């Protein structure tokens, strides 16, 4: 059987398994905290709500305390990933430039499998939740989600040599991520209701195992062994890995450095605000006055499929008539409108309709990735995506920590405050891209920047 250059199935399986896991993890932690608070189990029923709406009622006060405790626990759990995942994201994705991309896909898959098996064991044997800190640290040292995504985009960059195709290829990979998360959102609610938490964790565990086998035995490597320059365990091999990102900025022209820095800042600030706000949707929907059950939460999450699909189609259409920067502007405006609307959603219909103005909100991230990929050399793709993966890991974990903390502090007086804050601060990435245009950046500069870099290397 021949090996395949298809990384999309790897992305689909990993993301489906991960996005099935996240609602399960959040709701399991919420249920465990609820059980400890009330000494009873949450029972979801179509006619009986598990959350109170009377602010003077004791159950309502206890419910808010559960919200706070669950938010704080999930925050500290995320923080246990930060340091190891930052280091490994930098190492593993940069490693791929000369030693192959498969390591940045395989190790995070193994870490995700260990993490979900930890949840399965804790739910099955009623073990203390604190054990999850150990599994998170181990998963962090194996790379985590940021390393995996960075590896996938580096893999695509290796296969896509023509600059004009990068938007579509990277957007397609982003759409795979979004569709996987949407389908996972539907499944997660039903499997909790039908199987309970103990058996629900078995499905993502099986999928991660399947992905590991695909990566090992089916996926082809884009960097051949004949191209290896130094053994990774050697002194020069370690230096090669750690200096890749440094050289990306050190030896670049001033115009290239400004372009990459502004694009990175826009990417990270948008990632922080967009995912920080949308990640709170589950806790917000569990709370009054919405009081959603797992199935409704699943359908709400599933509508992200519409957002990613609409964003992909938007990129395909807009790329033919608009510059990359203007596509980013449309996406940020879409995000601001949808997140602001969520702040005032008090009924199920309105909360579902929040996904309509969010329809183009997934466009900025793949376009910004593509813009950055276009301004670096082919030999710098891994270093670039290592830098993105490292910052993405930091921002991703800090996002959940910051927004969960703000939500925990403001949930008593205005649960939608975090959404309004994220919408207002979205002018920051918008301004960064606008500044890039103001200093004279044009899409034709992609070629000029690469030629400048090539010329400087020849002269040196």
C-alpha positions in Angstrom: 0.0 0.0 0.0 1.4 3.4 -1.1 1.8 6.2 1.4 -0.4 9.3 1.0 0.3 13.1 1.1 -3.1 13.7 2.7 -2.9 15.5 6.0 -6.6 16.5 6.0 -7.7 13.2 7.4 -5.2 13.6 10.2 -6.6 17.1 11.0 -10.2 15.8 10.8 -9.7 12.9 13.1 -7.6 14.7 15.7 -9.9 17.8 15.8 -13.1 15.7 15.9 -11.8 13.7 18.8 -10.5 16.8 20.6 -13.7 18.9 20.1 -15.8 15.9 21.2 -13.6 15.8 24.3 -13.7 19.5 25.2 -17.5 19.8 25.9 -17.3 16.4 27.7 -14.4 17.7 29.9 -16.1 21.0 30.7 -19.5 19.5 31.5 -17.9 16.6 33.5 -16.0 19.1 35.6 -19.1 21.2 36.0 -21.1 18.1 37.1 -18.4 17.0 39.6 -18.3 20.5 41.1 -22.1 20.6 41.3 -22.1 17.2 43.0 -19.6 18.4 45.6 -21.6 21.6 46.2 -25.1 20.1 46.4 -24.3 16.4 47.1 -26.5 15.4 44.2 -26.2 14.6 40.5 -27.5 16.9 37.7 -30.4 15.3 35.8 -31.2 16.9 32.5 -34.9 16.8 31.6 -36.9 18.5 28.8 -39.4 19.9 31.4 -37.2 20.5 34.5 -34.3 23.0 34.5 -31.3 22.2 36.6 -30.5 25.9 37.1 -32.3 28.6 39.0 -33.5 31.9 37.7 -34.6 33.6 41.0 -31.7 35.7 42.2 -32.9 35.5 45.8 -33.2 31.8 45.8 -30.5 29.7 47.6 -30.2 27.4 44.6 -29.4 30.4 42.4 -26.6 31.6 44.7 -25.2 28.0 44.8 -25.4 27.8 41.0 -23.3 30.9 40.6 -20.8 29.5 43.1 -20.6 26.3 40.9 -20.0 28.5 37.9 -17.1 30.3 39.6 -15.5 27.1 41.0 -15.8 25.3 37.6 -14.3 28.3 35.8 -11.4 28.6 38.3 -10.6 24.9 38.2 -10.6 24.8 34.4 -8.4 27.9 34.4 -5.7 26.3 36.5 -6.0 23.1 34.5 -5.3 25.0 31.3 -2.3 26.8 32.9 -0.7 23.4 33.7 -0.2 23.1 30.0 1.4 26.4 29.3 5.1 26.0 30.1 5.7 22.5 28.6 3.5 23.1 25.5 5.3 26.4 24.8 8.7 24.7 24.8 7.5 21.7 22.7 5.6 23.8 20.2 8.8 25.7 19.5 10.9 22.5 19.2 8.7 20.1 17.4 7.4 22.3 14.6 10.9 23.9 13.9 12.3 20.3 14.0 10.2 19.5 11.0 12.2 21.8 8.6 15.1 19.3 8.4 13.9 16.2 10.3 10.3 15.7 9.1 6.8 16.9 9.9 5.4 13.6 11.3 6.8 14.1 14.8 4.8 17.3 15.3 1.7 15.3 14.4 2.4 12.0 16.2 3.5 13.2 19.6 0.5 15.5 20.2 -1.8 12.7 19.2 -0.2 10.4 21.8 -0.6 13.2 24.4 -4.3 13.7 23.6 -4.9 10.0 23.9 -3.2 10.0 27.4 -5.3 13.0 28.4 -8.6 11.5 27.4 -7.7 8.2 29.1 -7.1 10.1 32.3 -10.6 11.6 32.1 -12.0 8.1 31.4 -10.2 6.7 34.4 -11.3 9.5 36.8 -15.0 9.3 35.7 -15.0 5.4 35.8 -13.3 5.0 39.2 -14.4 8.4 40.7 -10.8 9.5 41.3 -9.9 13.0 42.4 -10.0 15.7 39.7 -6.6 16.9 40.7 -5.1 13.9 38.9 -5.9 15.8 35.7 -3.0 18.2 36.4 -0.5 15.3 35.9 -2.0 14.3 32.6 -2.1 17.9 31.4 1.6 18.4 32.1 2.5 15.1 30.3 0.3 16.2 27.3 2.0 19.6 27.3 5.5 17.9 27.0 4.1 16.0 24.0 3.2 19.2 22.2 -0.6 19.8 22.5 -3.1 21.2 20.0 -0.9 24.2 18.9 2.0 21.9 17.9 -0.4 19.6 16.0 -2.0 22.5 14.1 1.4 24.1 13.4 2.6 20.7 12.1 -0.4 20.4 9.8 0.0 23.9 8.3 3.8 23.3 7.9 2.9 20.1 6.0 0.6 22.0 3.7 3.2 24.8 3.2 5.7 22.1 2.0 3.2 20.9 -0.6 1.9 24.3 -1.7 4.7 26.1 -3.7 2.5 28.6 -5.6 1.7 31.7 -3.5 -1.7 32.2 -5.0 -2.9 28.8 -3.9 -1.9 29.2 -0.2 -5.1 31.1 0.7 -7.3 28.2 -0.5 -5.2 25.4 0.8 -4.8 26.9 4.3 -8.5 27.9 4.4 -9.5 24.4 3.4 -7.5 23.0 6.3 -9.2 25.5 8.6 -12.6 24.4 7.2 -11.7 20.8 8.0 -11.0 21.9 11.6 -14.3 23.8 11.7 -16.5 21.1 10.2 -14.9 18.5 12.6 -15.7 20.7 15.6 -19.3 21.2 14.4 -20.0 17.6 13.9 -18.3 16.9 17.3 -20.5 19.4 18.9 -23.7 17.5 17.8 -22.3 14.2 18.9 -21.0 15.3 22.3 -24.5 16.2 23.5 -26.1 13.0 22.5 -23.4 10.7 23.7 -23.5 12.3 27.2 -27.2 11.8 27.3 -27.2 8.2 25.9 -23.9 6.9 27.4 -23.1 9.0 30.3 -19.6 10.4 31.0 -18.0 7.1 31.8 -18.5 5.6 28.3 -18.5 8.9 26.4 -14.7 9.3 26.8 -14.1 6.0 25.0 -15.0 7.4 21.6 -12.3 10.1 21.4 -9.8 7.7 22.9 -10.5 5.3 20.0 -10.2 8.0 17.4 -6.9 9.3 18.7 -5.6 5.7 18.6 -6.8 5.4 15.0 -5.0 8.7 14.1 -1.8 7.5 15.6 -1.9 4.4 13.3 -2.7 6.6 10.3 0.3 8.9 10.9 2.6 6.0 11.5 1.7 3.8 8.6 -0.2 5.8 5.9 0.9 9.4 6.0 3.9 10.2 3.8 6.7 12.4 5.0 7.3 15.7 3.2 11.0 15.9 4.3 13.0 12.9 3.2 15.8 11.3 5.2 18.3 12.0 2.5 17.8 15.7 3.3 18.7 15.4 7.0 21.6 17.5 7.9 22.3 16.8 11.5 21.0 14.2 14.0 18.5 15.8 16.3 20.3 14.5 19.4 23.6 16.1 18.4 24.8 19.6 19.5 24.4 21.0 16.0 20.9 19.4 15.7 19.7 21.2 18.9 21.2 24.5 17.7 19.6 24.1 14.3 16.2 23.7 16.0 16.4 26.6 18.4 18.1 29.0 16.1 15.6 28.6 13.3 13.1 31.1 14.6 15.9 33.5 15.7 17.4 33.5 12.2 13.9 34.1 10.7 14.0 37.6 12.3 17.7 38.3 12.6 18.7 38.0 9.0 15.5 39.4 7.5 15.3 42.8 5.9 13.7 45.6 8.0 10.6 45.6 5.7 10.2 41.9 6.1 10.5 42.1 9.9 7.9 44.8 10.2 5.5 42.9 8.0 5.9 39.6 10.0 5.7 41.4 13.4 2.5 43.3 12.5 0.9 40.1 11.0 1.9 38.1 14.0 0.5 40.7 16.4 -2.8 40.8 14.4 -3.0 37.1 14.3 -2.3 36.6 18.1 -4.6 39.5 19.3 -7.5 38.2 17.1 -6.9 34.6 18.3 -6.9 35.8 21.9 -10.2 37.8 21.6 -12.1 35.5 19.3 -11.4 32.2 21.0 -11.5 33.8 24.4 -15.1 34.9 23.9 -16.4 31.8 22.0 -14.8 29.4 24.4 -17.1 30.8 27.1 -20.2 29.9 25.1 -20.6 26.5 26.9 -20.5 28.0 30.5 -22.7 30.9 29.4 -25.3 28.5 27.9 -25.3 26.2 31.0 -26.1 29.2 33.2 -29.5 30.9 33.6 -31.5 32.2 31.9 -30.6 29.8 29.0 -30.1 26.7 31.1 -29.2 24.5 28.1 -28.9 20.7 28.3 -26.0 18.8 26.6 -28.0 18.3 23.4 -28.7 22.0 23.0 -25.1 22.8 23.8 -24.1 20.3 21.1 -26.4 21.9 18.5 -25.1 25.3 19.4 -21.5 24.2 18.9 -22.5 22.4 15.7 -23.4 25.7 14.1 -19.7 26.5 14.1 -19.7 24.3 11.0 -21.8 26.9 9.3 -19.3 29.6 10.3 -16.2 27.7 9.1 -17.9 26.6 5.8 -19.2 30.1 5.2 -15.7 31.5 5.9 -14.1 29.1 3.5 -16.6 30.0 0.7 -16.0 33.7 1.6 -12.3 33.3 1.2 -12.7 31.5 -2.2 -15.0 34.3 -3.5 -13.3 37.3 -1.9 -9.8 36.2 -2.9 -10.8 36.8 -6.5 -11.7 40.4 -6.0 -10.2 41.7 -2.7 -6.8 41.9 -1.2 -6.0 39.7 1.7 -6.1 42.6 4.2 -9.7 43.5 3.3 -10.8 39.9 3.7 -9.3 40.1 7.2 -11.3 43.3 7.9 -14.6 41.6 6.9 -13.8 38.7 9.2 -13.0 40.9 12.2 -16.2 42.9 11.6 -18.2 39.7 11.5 -16.7 38.5 14.8 -17.4 41.8 16.5 -21.0 41.8 15.5 -21.6 38.1 16.6 -19.8 38.4 19.9 -21.6 41.6 20.8 -24.9 40.0 20.1 -24.1 37.1 22.4 -23.7 39.5 25.3 -27.4 40.2 25.2 -28.7 36.7 24.3 -31.3 35.6 26.9 -33.3 33.1 24.9 -32.4 29.9 23.0 -33.4 31.4 19.6 -31.3 34.5 20.0 -28.3 32.5 21.2 -28.6 30.2 18.2 -28.9 33.2 15.9 -25.6 34.6 17.2 -23.9 32.3 14.8 -25.4 34.1 11.8 -23.3 37.4 12.2 -20.4 35.1 13.1 -20.5 33.5 9.6 -17.3 35.1 8.3 -15.5 35.2 11.7 -13.2 32.3 10.8 -11.6 34.1 7.8 -8.9 36.2 9.5 -6.8 33.3 10.9 -6.2 31.3 7.7 -5.7 34.5 5.7 -3.1 35.9 8.2 -1.4 32.5 8.2 -1.2 32.6 4.4 0.1 36.2 4.4 2.9 35.3 6.8 3.7 32.1 4.8 4.0 34.2 1.6 6.7 36.5 3.0 9.2 33.9 4.1 11.4 31.5 2.1 10.5 27.9 1.6 13.3 26.8 3.9 11.8 29.1 6.6 8.2 27.6 6.7 8.9 25.4 9.6 10.6 28.2 11.6 7.6 30.5 10.9 5.0 28.0 11.9 7.1 27.0 15.0 7.0 30.7 16.0 3.2 30.8 15.3 2.7 27.5 17.2 4.7 28.7 20.2 2.8 32.0 20.4 -0.5 30.3 19.7 0.1 27.9 22.6 0.9 30.8 24.9 -2.0 32.9 23.7 -4.4 29.9 23.7 -3.8 29.0 27.3 -3.7 32.6 28.5 -6.9 33.2 26.6 -8.9 30.6 28.6 -7.2 31.7 31.8 -7.9 35.4 31.4 -11.5 35.0 30.0 -12.5 32.3 32.5 -11.2 34.5 35.3 -13.0 37.6 34.1 -16.2 35.6 33.6 -15.9 34.2 37.1 -15.5 37.7 38.5 -18.4 39.2 36.5 -20.9 36.4 36.2 -22.9 37.7 39.2 -23.7 41.1 37.8 -23.4 40.8 34.0 -22.5 37.4 32.4 -22.2 39.0 28.9 -19.4 41.4 30.0 -16.6 39.3 28.5 -18.3 39.3 25.1 -18.6 43.0 25.0 -15.0 43.4 26.1 -13.8 41.0 23.3 -15.9 42.8 20.7 -14.6 46.2 21.7 -10.9 45.1 21.8 -11.2 43.6 18.3 -10.3 47.0 17.0 -6.7 46.1 18.0 -6.0 43.4 15.3 -8.1 45.5 12.9 -5.7 48.5 13.5 -2.6 46.3 13.1 -3.6 45.2 9.6 -4.7 48.7 8.7 -1.3 50.0 9.9 0.4 47.5 7.6 -1.5 49.0 4.7 -0.6 52.5 5.8 3.1 51.9 5.7 2.9 50.9 2.1 2.5 47.1 2.2 1.0 45.7 -0.9 0.4 42.0 -1.9 3.0 42.4 -4.6 5.5 43.0 -1.8 5.3 39.2 -1.1 7.6 38.6 -4.1 9.8 41.6 -3.3 10.4 40.5 0.3 11.4 37.0 -0.8 13.7 38.3 -3.5 15.3 40.7 -1.1 16.0 37.8 1.3 17.3 35.6 -1.4 19.7 38.3 -2.6 21.0 39.1 0.9 21.8 35.4 1.3 23.7 35.2 -1.9 25.7 38.3 -1.1 26.6 37.0 2.4 
